[in-house]
Amino acid sequence: MIQNLQKKLEFIELMDQMKNIERAILLKNRRQESNADHSFHLAMMVIVFAEDFPQLDTYKCVKLALIHDLVEIYAGDTIVLDIEHEKTKEERERAAVYKFAAEFGNNIFEGLIDLMNDYEEKNSAESKFVYSLDKVQPIIQVVNEG
């Protein structure tokens, strides 16, 4: 029997919103990259590069890559050059983590909220690795789109 089925289905439905959060990156097909596009691409980068870092927990890295921007469902995306919006980013994203914790807790998979906090605080080698790839991903994307 699947535990917390209703909550898991609610979470899956909420994840669909990642497709509607547009980022500043323009893809080759002239459409804006979505958070879903970005998270998938980042997860693939993790898989490709993690083998060069055997000390890392690759599965944890993949989970971090896939959940790292979930907060933007509630907090919205913050474009780097939007100085005014950047000022409230940390507060908005912290509130989003609390909202996820209140709505889902660990009913989705064990450690969801811990992973979200780890990524935000960069407490582990895995979160630092994924964060670094996250910062490089747009650059690679733009260079490859060129």
Disulfide bonds with the S-S distance in Angstrom:
none
